[in-house]
Amino acid sequence: MANKNHIGSQSIHGQNPQNLIDKIVRKRILDCNYFKESCFGLTAATLVDRAIQLTEFGGTYGGNNKPTKFLCLTLKLLQIQPEKEIVIEFIRNEDQPYIRLLGAFYLRLTGKPIDIYQYLEPLYNDYRKIRFRTIDRIIVKHVDEFIDELLVTEFSCGIALPLLPKRLLLESMDILKPRISILEEELEELEAEQQLKNKTQSDKLSKPISSHSKSRSNSRDHKNRSNSTNIVHNKNRDTSRERHKDISKERDIDIDRDRDRDRDRDRDRHRHRHRDRDRDRDRDRDRDRDRDRDRDRDRDRDRNRNRDRDMDRNRDRSRDRNTNRDRNRDRDRNRDRDRSRDRDIPLVAPRVRYINGRVVKGRGQVRYY
């Protein structure tokens, strides 16, 4: 069946791996034509061909919340449960960004915290643009933004992610080493270059000036020399000001970028909250619909039971009526038979008189007792 795991699959986080995707979203994926036609019978080797054809990623879209191909392939990966080396090769693939996103999303759902931080943090250096499908349109994102969403937020692509411990907690427990960023190395190099420039300039300025007599020519030379040193100081001051301005500009750019990222994160969190509220509303509506259906079914069952009871009562009543009618008919028949029998038996005899030795029938009757 298309909705069952492969043979030999194991539980993940103490549950069925398919339950990592919400029930409503999972049902929509199983009913999707793409999952039925293109994902049936796939293995870890043949799934790569379907992943190469991806041109976007996301959760559900449209008015009927149709799942994307990215989610369909994610559910298929949860059913197949490929080996860890295959998932790592998905993540290390630099040619196809959507294969990398698919492997990172699957590892975030099923992996251990150490593996998640170890294999997903290097993807912060991937700044390629990717297409993200929302409910009503397609927007442009970057790979590092999606990786930050997987490591920081609790929802991604409309799916609740498993709980991930904070990196500082794992570092305090000596499970992870402190993360070294490439930007920190570049900043250290810039600081070292600035320190070298400052040392060279200070060495040039700290050289002693030879003493001369207090003649006019010497005073003029001293003035020229002091003017040259002032020019050098002004140039150094201007360069240091420009350097501070550049550093402040870079710092402001970083602050603006962090602020934009926090704003996008808050917007995504609010969007996920609204989506969760809509999902809960749909779930409550389905539950009320099921409750109404059960109530109607019980009402129909009670109505049919009452109808059967009335039919049995009417049947017993008609049977009693028929038996009474037959009994009355038999009683009437017996009564008629008794009457006819009484009518056939003579109850009186003619009165006999003897006149002159002859028998003469008279009008009177003699009763036999």
C-alpha positions as CSV (number, residue, x, y, z in Angstrom):
1,M,0.0,0.0,0.0
2,A,1.1,3.6,-0.6
3,N,0.5,4.7,2.9
4,K,2.6,2.0,4.7
5,N,6.3,1.9,5.6
6,H,8.7,-0.4,3.9
7,I,9.7,-3.7,5.4
8,G,12.3,-3.3,8.1
9,S,11.5,0.3,8.9
10,Q,12.1,1.4,12.5
11,S,10.3,3.9,14.8
12,I,11.7,7.4,15.0
13,H,11.5,9.5,18.2
14,G,9.4,6.6,19.6
15,Q,6.6,6.8,17.0
16,N,5.7,5.9,13.4
17,P,7.9,8.0,11.1
18,Q,4.9,9.1,9.1
19,N,3.3,10.6,12.2
20,L,6.1,13.3,12.1
21,I,3.8,15.0,9.5
22,D,0.4,16.2,10.8
23,K,-2.5,13.9,10.1
24,I,-4.4,16.4,8.0
25,V,-1.4,17.2,5.8
26,R,-0.5,13.6,5.6
27,K,-4.0,12.7,4.4
28,R,-3.8,15.4,1.7
29,I,-0.4,14.1,0.5
30,L,-1.8,10.5,0.3
31,D,-4.7,11.8,-1.7
32,C,-2.5,13.8,-4.1
33,N,-2.2,12.7,-7.7
34,Y,1.6,13.4,-7.7
35,F,2.1,11.1,-4.8
36,K,0.0,8.3,-6.3
37,E,1.5,8.5,-9.8
38,S,5.1,9.6,-9.4
39,C,6.0,8.4,-5.9
40,F,4.6,4.9,-6.0
41,G,7.3,2.2,-5.8
42,L,10.2,4.6,-5.4
43,T,13.5,3.6,-3.7
44,A,16.4,5.6,-2.3
45,A,18.1,5.3,-5.7
46,T,15.2,6.2,-7.9
47,L,14.0,9.0,-5.6
48,V,17.0,11.1,-6.7
49,D,15.5,11.4,-10.2
50,R,12.3,12.9,-8.8
51,A,14.3,15.3,-6.5
52,I,16.3,16.6,-9.5
53,Q,13.0,17.7,-11.1
54,L,12.1,20.0,-8.2
55,T,11.9,23.7,-9.1
56,E,10.5,25.0,-5.8
57,F,9.8,23.9,-2.2
58,G,7.2,24.7,0.5
59,G,4.3,23.3,2.4
60,T,0.7,23.6,1.1
61,Y,-0.7,26.1,-1.3
62,G,-4.0,27.1,-2.9
63,G,-7.5,27.4,-1.5
64,N,-7.7,23.6,-0.9
65,N,-4.2,23.4,0.7
66,K,-2.7,21.2,-2.0
67,P,0.7,19.8,-0.9
68,T,3.8,20.6,-2.9
69,K,6.1,18.0,-4.5
70,F,8.7,18.7,-1.9
71,L,6.3,17.5,0.9
72,C,5.3,14.4,-1.1
73,L,9.0,13.4,-1.5
74,T,9.6,14.1,2.2
75,L,6.8,11.6,3.2
76,K,8.2,9.1,0.7
77,L,11.6,9.5,2.4
78,L,10.0,8.8,5.8
79,Q,8.4,5.6,4.4
80,I,11.7,4.5,2.8
81,Q,14.0,5.5,5.6
82,P,17.3,5.6,3.6
83,E,20.6,5.1,5.2
84,K,22.4,8.0,6.9
85,E,25.2,8.1,4.2
86,I,22.6,8.7,1.5
87,V,21.1,11.6,3.4
88,I,24.5,13.1,4.0
89,E,25.2,12.9,0.2
90,F,21.9,14.7,-0.4
91,I,23.1,17.5,1.9
92,R,26.6,17.7,0.4
93,N,25.2,18.0,-3.1
94,E,26.3,21.4,-4.4
95,D,24.9,21.2,-7.9
96,Q,21.2,20.8,-7.0
97,P,20.0,23.1,-4.2
98,Y,16.6,21.4,-3.8
99,I,18.2,18.0,-3.2
100,R,20.3,19.7,-0.5
101,L,17.1,21.2,1.1
102,L,15.3,17.9,0.9
103,G,18.1,16.1,2.7
104,A,18.4,18.9,5.3
105,F,14.7,18.8,6.0
106,Y,14.6,15.0,6.4
107,L,17.6,15.1,8.7
108,R,15.9,17.8,10.8
109,L,12.9,15.6,11.2
110,T,14.6,12.3,11.9
111,G,18.2,13.1,13.0
112,K,19.9,13.5,16.4
113,P,20.8,16.9,17.7
114,I,24.6,16.4,17.2
115,D,24.1,15.3,13.6
116,I,21.8,18.2,12.9
117,Y,24.2,20.8,14.1
118,Q,27.2,19.0,12.5
119,Y,25.8,18.7,9.0
120,L,23.4,21.7,8.8
121,E,25.5,24.5,10.2
122,P,28.0,24.4,7.3
123,L,25.1,25.3,5.0
124,Y,25.0,28.8,6.4
125,N,27.7,29.6,3.8
126,D,25.3,28.7,0.9
127,Y,23.8,32.0,-0.3
128,R,22.0,30.7,-3.4
129,K,18.5,31.9,-4.3
130,I,15.7,29.4,-4.1
131,R,12.0,29.6,-4.9
132,F,9.6,29.2,-1.9
133,R,5.9,28.6,-2.6
134,T,3.5,30.2,-0.1
135,I,-0.3,29.8,0.0
136,D,-0.9,32.4,-2.8
137,R,2.4,33.2,-4.5
138,I,6.1,32.3,-5.0
139,I,8.8,34.3,-3.2
140,V,12.6,34.2,-3.4
141,K,14.6,33.0,-0.4
142,H,18.2,31.9,0.2
143,V,19.5,28.5,1.4
144,D,21.0,30.0,4.6
145,E,17.6,31.5,5.5
146,F,16.0,28.0,5.3
147,I,18.8,26.4,7.3
148,D,18.3,29.1,10.0
149,E,14.6,28.4,10.0
150,L,15.3,24.7,10.6
151,L,17.7,25.4,13.4
152,V,15.9,28.2,15.2
153,T,12.1,28.0,14.7
154,E,9.6,25.3,15.6
155,F,7.7,25.2,12.3
156,S,8.9,24.8,8.7
157,C,6.9,24.3,5.5
158,G,3.7,24.0,7.7
159,I,5.0,21.1,9.7
160,A,5.8,21.1,13.4
161,L,9.5,20.2,13.9
162,P,10.7,17.9,16.7
163,L,12.2,19.6,19.7
164,L,15.9,20.6,19.2
165,P,18.1,21.5,22.2
166,K,19.8,24.9,22.1
167,R,23.4,24.9,21.0
168,L,24.6,26.6,24.2
169,L,23.2,23.8,26.2
170,L,25.0,21.2,24.2
171,E,28.3,23.2,24.4
172,S,27.9,23.5,28.2
173,M,27.6,19.7,28.4
174,D,30.7,19.3,26.2
175,I,28.8,17.5,23.5
176,L,29.5,20.1,20.8
177,K,32.5,22.3,20.2
178,P,32.0,26.1,19.9
179,R,31.1,27.1,16.4
180,I,33.7,29.0,14.4
181,S,32.3,31.2,11.7
182,I,34.1,32.2,8.5
183,L,33.1,35.8,9.1
184,E,35.0,35.8,12.4
185,E,38.1,34.7,10.6
186,E,37.8,37.5,8.1
187,L,37.2,40.0,10.9
188,E,40.3,38.8,12.6
189,E,42.4,39.2,9.4
190,L,41.0,42.8,9.0
191,E,41.9,43.6,12.6
192,A,45.4,42.2,12.1
193,E,45.9,44.3,9.0
194,Q,44.7,47.5,10.8
195,Q,47.1,46.8,13.7
196,L,50.0,46.5,11.3
197,K,49.1,49.7,9.5
198,N,48.8,51.5,12.9
199,K,52.2,50.2,14.0
200,T,54.0,51.3,10.8
201,Q,52.4,54.8,11.1
202,S,53.4,55.1,14.7
203,D,57.0,54.0,14.0
204,K,57.2,56.7,11.3
205,L,55.9,59.4,13.6
206,S,58.1,58.3,16.5
207,K,61.5,58.9,14.7
208,P,63.6,61.7,16.4
209,I,64.2,65.0,14.6
210,S,67.7,66.4,14.5
211,S,68.3,69.7,16.4
212,H,69.5,72.8,14.6
213,S,70.6,76.2,15.5
214,K,68.1,78.9,16.2
215,S,68.6,80.6,12.9
216,R,65.9,81.6,10.6
217,S,66.6,78.9,8.1
218,N,66.5,76.3,10.8
219,S,63.3,77.7,12.1
220,R,61.8,77.6,8.6
221,D,62.9,74.0,8.2
222,H,61.3,73.2,11.6
223,K,58.1,74.9,10.5
224,N,58.0,72.9,7.2
225,R,58.8,69.7,9.1
226,S,56.0,70.4,11.7
227,N,53.6,71.2,8.8
228,S,54.4,67.9,7.1
229,T,53.9,66.0,10.4
230,N,50.5,67.8,10.8
231,I,49.5,66.8,7.3
232,V,50.5,63.2,8.1
233,H,48.5,63.3,11.3
234,N,45.5,64.7,9.5
235,K,45.7,62.0,6.8
236,N,46.0,59.3,9.4
237,R,43.0,60.9,11.3
238,D,41.0,61.0,8.1
239,T,41.8,57.4,7.2
240,S,41.0,56.2,10.7
241,R,37.7,58.2,10.5
242,E,36.9,56.6,7.2
243,R,37.8,53.2,8.6
244,H,35.5,53.8,11.6
245,K,32.8,54.9,9.2
246,D,33.2,51.8,7.1
247,I,33.1,49.6,10.2
248,S,30.0,51.4,11.5
249,K,28.3,51.1,8.1
250,E,29.1,47.3,8.1
251,R,27.8,47.1,11.6
252,D,24.6,48.9,10.7
253,I,24.2,46.7,7.7
254,D,24.6,43.6,9.9
255,I,22.1,45.1,12.5
256,D,19.6,45.9,9.7
257,R,20.0,42.4,8.3
258,D,19.5,40.9,11.7
259,R,16.4,43.1,12.2
260,D,15.0,42.1,8.9
261,R,15.6,38.5,9.7
262,D,13.9,38.9,13.1
263,R,11.0,40.7,11.4
264,D,10.7,37.9,8.8
265,R,10.9,35.3,11.6
266,D,8.2,37.0,13.5
267,R,6.1,37.3,10.4
268,D,6.6,33.6,9.7
269,R,5.7,32.8,13.3
270,H,2.5,34.8,13.1
271,R,1.7,33.1,9.8
272,H,2.3,29.7,11.3
273,R,0.1,30.7,14.3
274,H,-2.7,31.6,11.9
275,R,-2.2,28.4,10.0
276,D,-2.3,26.4,13.2
277,R,-5.4,28.3,14.2
278,D,-7.0,27.4,10.8
279,R,-5.9,23.8,11.1
280,D,-7.4,23.6,14.6
281,R,-10.6,25.2,13.3
282,D,-10.7,22.6,10.5
283,R,-10.1,19.9,13.0
284,D,-12.9,21.1,15.3
285,R,-15.2,21.4,12.3
286,D,-14.4,17.9,11.2
287,R,-14.9,16.7,14.8
288,D,-18.3,18.5,15.0
289,R,-19.3,17.0,11.6
290,D,-18.4,13.5,12.9
291,R,-20.3,14.2,16.1
292,D,-23.4,15.3,14.1
293,R,-23.1,12.3,11.8
294,D,-22.9,10.0,14.9
295,R,-25.9,11.7,16.4
296,D,-27.9,11.4,13.2
297,R,-26.9,7.7,13.0
298,D,-28.0,7.1,16.5
299,R,-31.3,9.0,15.9
300,D,-31.9,6.9,12.7
301,R,-31.1,3.7,14.7
302,D,-33.6,4.7,17.5
303,R,-36.2,5.6,14.9
304,N,-35.8,2.2,13.1
305,R,-35.9,0.4,16.5
306,N,-39.1,2.2,17.4
307,R,-40.5,1.4,14.0
308,D,-39.7,-2.2,14.4
309,R,-41.2,-2.2,17.9
310,D,-44.4,-0.6,16.5
311,M,-44.6,-3.1,13.7
312,D,-44.1,-6.0,16.2
313,R,-46.8,-4.5,18.4
314,N,-49.2,-4.1,15.5
315,R,-48.4,-7.6,14.3
316,D,-49.2,-9.0,17.8
317,R,-52.4,-6.9,18.0
318,S,-53.6,-8.1,14.5
319,R,-52.7,-11.7,15.5
320,D,-54.7,-11.4,18.7
321,R,-57.6,-9.8,16.8
322,N,-57.6,-12.7,14.3
323,T,-57.5,-15.3,17.1
324,N,-60.4,-13.6,18.8
325,R,-62.3,-13.4,15.5
326,D,-61.7,-17.1,14.9
327,R,-62.7,-17.9,18.4
328,N,-65.9,-15.9,18.1
329,R,-66.6,-17.5,14.7
330,D,-66.2,-21.0,16.2
331,R,-68.4,-20.1,19.1
332,D,-71.1,-18.8,16.8
333,R,-70.8,-21.8,14.6
334,N,-71.2,-24.1,17.6
335,R,-74.2,-22.1,18.8
336,D,-75.8,-22.4,15.4
337,R,-75.1,-26.1,15.3
338,D,-76.7,-26.5,18.7
339,R,-79.7,-24.5,17.7
340,S,-80.2,-26.6,14.5
341,R,-79.9,-29.8,16.6
342,D,-82.5,-28.5,19.0
343,R,-84.8,-27.6,16.1
344,D,-84.6,-31.2,14.6
345,I,-85.6,-32.9,17.9
346,P,-89.4,-32.8,18.5
347,L,-90.1,-31.3,21.9
348,V,-94.0,-31.9,21.8
349,A,-96.3,-34.8,20.7
350,P,-99.9,-34.5,19.4
351,R,-102.6,-35.1,21.9
352,V,-104.5,-38.4,21.4
353,R,-108.2,-38.8,22.3
354,Y,-110.3,-41.9,22.2
355,I,-113.7,-41.5,20.9
356,N,-115.9,-44.6,20.6
357,G,-112.9,-46.8,20.6
358,R,-111.1,-44.8,17.9
359,V,-108.0,-42.8,18.1
360,V,-108.6,-39.1,17.1
361,K,-105.8,-36.5,16.9
362,G,-106.8,-33.4,18.6
363,R,-105.5,-29.8,18.6
364,G,-104.0,-29.9,21.9
365,Q,-100.4,-31.0,22.5
366,V,-98.8,-33.0,25.2
367,R,-95.3,-32.1,26.4
368,Y,-92.8,-34.8,27.2
369,Y,-90.9,-34.1,30.4
